């Protein structure tokens, strides 16, 4: 695996679809996609679930902020390069 794309989010229902579309529309398909959601309550997870077949790892749980979420993604990543 060359690339790990890590998406971290919390209550981003207004914008998460744009991010998801950007990831799935990449011409390079040799990557894993890790989504770390901080336990959103605004419908973010419902939107993310629409892309579940393309997501390698989906974590949705409370965390201690963006850097904690990023570290969760890093721990699960297998790529040579990590892209946030």
C-alpha positions, 0 to 999 in steps of 0.5 A, spaced: 500 500 500 503 506 497 498 511 500 493 512 506 488 517 506 486 519 513 480 523 514 478 526 521 472 529 522 467 532 527 460 534 526 461 536 519 455 534 515 455 540 511 462 539 508 463 531 509 460 529 502 465 534 498 471 530 502 468 523 500 467 525 493 474 528 492 477 521 495 472 516 491 474 520 485 481 520 485 484 517 479 489 513 483 485 507 486 491 504 490 490 507 497 486 505 503 482 510 506 481 511 514 475 515 516 476 517 524 469 521 526 469 524 533 462 521 535 458 526 530 451 528 532 449 532 526 448 527 521 456 526 519 456 519 520 450 517 516 453 521 510 460 517 511 456 511 511 454 512 504 461 511 502 462 505 506 464 500 501 470 504 499 472 506 506 478 501 509 477 503 516 471 507 519 472 509 527 466 513 530 468 515 537 469 520 542 476 523 542 480 528 545 481 533 539 483 533 532 490 531 534 488 525 538 483 523 532 489 524 527 494 519 531 488 514 531 488 514 524 496 513 524 496 507 528 491 504 523 495 506 517 499 501 512 501 506 507 508 508 506 505 516 505 500 518 510 495 524 507 490 528 511 
